[in-house]
Amino acid sequence: MKAHLLYPDADLDAGRMRPPLADELVTDLELGLLLYAMAAGDAFLRGTAETVLLAALTDPDTIAYRQAVIADCLRAPDAVRTLYALAVEALDRERRLFGGFLHSPGTVLQRAVMSLELFVDVLRRLRATTRQHADGFRSAGLTAFSRMLEDELGDDYFRLVGDHLDRLRFRGGVLVSARLGPGNRGEGYVLRSPHEERRWLSRLGLDRTGLTMRISDRDEAGARAVSELRDQGVSLVARALGNSAQHILDFFRQLRVETGFYVACLNVHEALSRTGQPVCFPTPTSAAGVLTGGGVYDPCLALATGGPLVGNDVEAGGRRLVVVTGANQGGKSTFLRSVGLAQLMMQAGMFVPAKSFHSSVCDGVFTHFKQEEDTAMVSGKLDEELRRMSDVVDRLTPTSMVLCNESFAATNEREGSEIARQVVRAMLESGVRVVLVTHLYDLAQWWYRQDGDQALFLRAQRQEDGARTYLLAEGEPLPTSFGPDLYEQVFGA
């Protein structure tokens, strides 16, 4: 059995390696706040959400497949939460079973029977849950999952499994046949099904047929020999039943991961709803250079403040460079994070924090944000920036996206602008999309003069009295970031 709730025809590899520079991405985009809301106190959900977010999808059809499942979950949140809870229950109960540290055939058989008995109980309730909500499922994922449970877990199946498990408890003893081999050693052990009439007579103590040998309570060697004979007879059955139990255990493990992601999506959707901020299902595309959004905002900031935020519009069209300038503390870095988070959430198959969002899929989102100076004094700040940019460049492909926040501001304006010009130009020539927040006027003005039609220029707005609106509008870069406004705030007019 396969859940196939995240992919139409594959399972999520929960143990896959983190993508390159994932730690920097998580830190720069402040992804921890989003993961905290998705987890809602469940450490497993946090890990699952992070794995899925960082394992970005590049196929628009698979993204749409997940979006449809999430839409079903939003219509019937109790259904997916119940599925997740049942998977957790099955795994917890199985983990507490006795005998996990012993590996004799008899113990393996005993544990497998106990595992399958509890799994059958949970599978019944799993089928009942999907049956209850099946008429409301519209997504291909949950519809196929519900149909699979109906097809493979019918009433006849449960009756047959229950009968087999009852037999495999061997309450009337184990019937084994064998033949004598060299040295009169037994070989060719075969487990036999007991005659039904004799089995009932044996239970009543009335079976007097055959030869009987009784082992004394103090005969440890005899008891051990009988145990070894029993293990020889049940070894093949124990192995087969153990494999069956492992198969169902793997199913519940995968179900926990896949439903866990959707429960995490429900958690953050509820949290964002409480802030009054909108979300939408984005439209991914394989076409190059598309970045269009309405009312895009930073979900982490919304979750941290708990109140409404100012969203921004972006219309890059086919332009692969977006340059953001303007007033200090005007919302430029927040906008940069909002674009990066919207891209990640879209490629995870989620809703995004915006009124609308349409973007090209990319095979990697990378960040280059300014950082605090190296306290160990191993290298200078510019050297550290260049090394981090080298790490990014080494991993770029023509369909990557790079988010730069005040890169190369550690040196003077002329040198920083020249370095950034060369780096960004090389990225654009390779097909990489770049969103650049900068205070380097020389850099921004050069791009505006040279490629004004090939780049989108956004400017953080400032009112006449110095107040920030946190809105970004298209406009030519200005030679000031209005630093005196901050000076007056700190030192007074």
Secondary structure, 3 states (H helix, E strand, C coil): CCCCCCCCCCCCCCCCCCCCCHHHHHHHCCHHHHHHHHHCCCHHHHHHHHHHHHCCCCCHHHHHHHHHHHHHHHHCHHHHHHHHHHHHHHHHHHHCCCCCCCCCHHHHHHHHHHHHHHHHHHHHHHHHHHHHHHHHCCCHHHHHHHHHHHHHCCHHHHHHHHHHHHHCCCCCCCEEEEEECHHHCEEEEEEECCCHHHHHHHHCCCCCCCCCCCCCCCCHHHHHHHHHHHHHHHHHHHHHHHHHHHHHHHHHHHHHHHHHHHHHHHHHHHHHHHHCCCCECCEEECCCCCEEEEEECCHHHHHHHCCCCCCEEEEEECCCEEEEEECCCCCHHHHHHHHHHHHHHHHCCCCECCCEEEEECCCCEEEEECCCCCCCCCCCHHHHHHHHHHHHHCCCCCCCEEEEECCCCCCCHHHHHHHHHHHHHHHHHCCCEEEEECCCHHHHHHHHHHHCCCEEEEEEEECCCCCEEEEEEECCCCCCCCHHHHHHHHHCC
